[in-house]
Amino acid sequence: MILVAKILPYAQIILSVVLVAAILLQQSAAGLGGALGGDDSGSFHHTRRGFEKFLFYLTLICGILFALFAFLGIII
């Protein structure tokens, strides 16, 4: 248990850096018109493919792991 308590902060730092990088690398679908209440994207459906899909799943997994590690840090 002591080993986990020593490793946990470093794992959280690594996960937070990967999470921030994955979020920043994702393409934003909302342009200036979307920010002001308009609809810039049109009426078509966009599916994630390739690297965009990988980044989406990486963001989900890192977010869940970060939340679990934070909860584990509170318990320990």
C-alpha positions in Angstrom: 0.0 0.0 0.0 2.9 2.3 0.7 4.3 1.7 -2.8 0.9 2.7 -4.3 0.9 5.9 -2.3 4.4 6.8 -3.6 3.6 6.0 -7.2 0.1 7.6 -7.3 1.1 11.3 -7.6 3.5 10.6 -10.5 0.8 8.5 -12.3 -1.7 11.4 -11.8 0.8 13.9 -13.3 1.5 11.7 -16.3 -2.3 11.1 -16.8 -3.0 14.8 -16.5 -0.4 15.7 -19.1 -1.7 13.1 -21.5 -5.3 14.2 -20.9 -4.6 17.8 -21.6 -2.6 17.0 -24.8 -5.4 14.7 -26.0 -8.0 17.4 -25.4 -6.0 20.1 -27.1 -5.3 17.9 -30.1 -9.0 17.3 -30.8 -10.6 19.3 -33.6 -13.1 21.8 -32.4 -16.4 21.6 -34.3 -17.7 25.0 -33.2 -16.4 28.0 -35.0 -17.1 31.7 -34.3 -20.7 31.4 -35.4 -21.3 28.5 -33.1 -19.8 30.4 -30.2 -22.3 33.3 -30.8 -25.3 31.1 -31.1 -25.3 30.3 -34.8 -24.7 27.0 -36.4 -21.5 26.8 -38.5 -21.3 23.1 -38.9 -24.3 22.7 -41.2 -26.7 19.9 -41.0 -24.5 16.9 -41.8 -23.5 14.1 -39.4 -19.8 13.8 -38.6 -18.4 10.4 -37.6 -15.0 10.1 -36.0 -12.4 8.1 -38.0 -8.8 7.2 -37.6 -6.7 9.4 -35.3 -9.7 11.5 -34.3 -11.5 8.4 -33.0 -8.3 7.3 -31.2 -8.0 10.7 -29.5 -11.6 10.6 -28.4 -11.2 7.1 -26.8 -7.8 8.1 -25.3 -9.5 11.2 -23.7 -12.3 9.1 -22.3 -9.9 6.5 -20.8 -7.5 9.0 -19.4 -10.4 11.0 -17.8 -11.8 7.9 -16.2 -8.4 6.7 -15.0 -7.6 10.2 -13.6 -10.9 10.3 -11.7 -10.3 6.8 -10.3 -6.7 7.7 -9.3 -7.9 10.9 -7.6 -10.6 8.9 -5.7 -7.9 6.3 -4.7 -5.7 9.2 -3.5 -8.4 10.4 -1.2 -9.0 6.9 0.2 -5.3 6.2 0.8 
